[in-house]
Amino acid sequence: MSGLKTTGEVGAGTVLERVSRNARSLLSLNRSREFGTLCRMLELEPADSLLDVGSGDGYWTERFARRVGQVTGLEPDDAMLGRARRLHDRTNIRYEQGVGESLPFASATFDKVVGVSSLEHFSDPVKGLEEMFRVLREGGRMAISVDTLSPENSSTDFREWHSTRHHVTRYFREEELISILTTIGFRVEPVTMHIFSSPLSRWARETFNKRPRQLLPLFPVFRGLVALGDALPSGTHGQIIAVCAARPAAAGNGEAR
Ligand SMILES: C[S@@+](CC[C@H](N)C(=O)[O-])C[C@H]1O[C@@H](n2cnc3c(N)ncnc32)[C@H](O)[C@@H]1O
């Protein structure tokens, strides 16, 4: 499989940027779980072509690219794209500028489509999901993680802080998302993953995320509390969910993979 792109000398600034990015990812209470879940849901194969919608600075895009043949990172933000090309490029990745609501790709181009916490930032998430369906090949799989804050699972204070800080346009509930996906034509898999689904794990997230610097020495404790809380049977809706769906093969074209 292709490796990291070498773009000549790497400056001290780039090294520091990379170290700081890696540290931020390692110090997230949820992102590596989202990534692992999405990889499993997508059933990635070495020959797959994967579209990562809302690829940000490419940190996770590059990790997907270690597992499949070709990855396209689609991102609207110039600064993010620049960082992705500088820090997280590989010979099997291409980064493109664009928005999820109008994907600059022909229909039925990709084997797999993923979105890591990006859909809730779209100005028109339903259009974004329709576009994901359009660019997927028949039998292809789509998996996305989204923030799903609601009065049931979060404090008003945390929701307001989170939506402002992270520019969220819409929080979804599982059943809303499944209904939208089904209407579009996806076959939704019954494997939704809920993260921060208990009062304990939610308390840990809300407390840590608001003061990450001060609480940094206690990160392993908070991570343990989240793992413990999410392992408890709670029956409540998580603050983040990951869902998976397939684009069914048209009748006569065989079964979806
Ligand atoms: C929370 S970040 C996640 C980035 C990346 N997936 C990650 O996990 O590191 C959300 C990303 O969605 C992008 N985004 C916002 N609106 C978008 C849209 N309409 N279409 C595609 N991406 C969008 C943002 O620019 C941002 O990079």
PDBQT file of the ligand as one rigid body, heavy atoms in Angstrom, charges set to zero:
ROOT
HETATM    1  C1  LIG A 301     -15.824  18.808  13.639  1.00  0.00    +0.000 C 
HETATM    2  S1  LIG A 301     -14.967  18.981  12.127  1.00  0.00    +0.000 S 
HETATM    3  C2  LIG A 301     -14.503  17.307  11.796  1.00  0.00    +0.000 C 
HETATM    4  C3  LIG A 301     -13.329  17.230  10.857  1.00  0.00    +0.000 C 
HETATM    5  C4  LIG A 301     -12.786  15.810  10.639  1.00  0.00    +0.000 C 
HETATM    6  N1  LIG A 301     -13.773  14.936  10.092  1.00  0.00    +0.000 N 
HETATM    7  C5  LIG A 301     -12.232  15.259  11.938  1.00  0.00    +0.000 C 
HETATM    8  O1  LIG A 301     -12.887  14.403  12.539  1.00  0.00    +0.000 OA
HETATM    9  O2  LIG A 301     -11.161  15.692  12.374  1.00  0.00    +0.000 OA
HETATM   10  C6  LIG A 301     -16.256  19.259  10.953  1.00  0.00    +0.000 C 
HETATM   11  C7  LIG A 301     -15.754  19.521   9.545  1.00  0.00    +0.000 C 
HETATM   12  O3  LIG A 301     -16.869  19.625   8.653  1.00  0.00    +0.000 OA
HETATM   13  C8  LIG A 301     -16.565  20.636   7.718  1.00  0.00    +0.000 C 
HETATM   14  N2  LIG A 301     -17.802  21.129   7.104  1.00  0.00    +0.000 N 
HETATM   15  C9  LIG A 301     -18.618  22.120   7.525  1.00  0.00    +0.000 A 
HETATM   16  N3  LIG A 301     -19.635  22.298   6.664  1.00  0.00    +0.000 NA
HETATM   17  C10 LIG A 301     -19.466  21.402   5.673  1.00  0.00    +0.000 A 
HETATM   18  C11 LIG A 301     -20.197  21.084   4.489  1.00  0.00    +0.000 A 
HETATM   19  N4  LIG A 301     -21.299  21.765   4.148  1.00  0.00    +0.000 N 
HETATM   20  N5  LIG A 301     -19.725  20.113   3.690  1.00  0.00    +0.000 NA
HETATM   21  C12 LIG A 301     -18.614  19.418   4.025  1.00  0.00    +0.000 A 
HETATM   22  N6  LIG A 301     -17.892  19.662   5.147  1.00  0.00    +0.000 NA
HETATM   23  C13 LIG A 301     -18.316  20.640   5.967  1.00  0.00    +0.000 A 
HETATM   24  C14 LIG A 301     -15.847  21.687   8.528  1.00  0.00    +0.000 C 
HETATM   25  O4  LIG A 301     -15.118  22.587   7.717  1.00  0.00    +0.000 OA
HETATM   26  C15 LIG A 301     -14.970  20.831   9.417  1.00  0.00    +0.000 C 
HETATM   27  O5  LIG A 301     -13.724  20.572   8.843  1.00  0.00    +0.000 OA
ENDROOT
TORSDOF 0
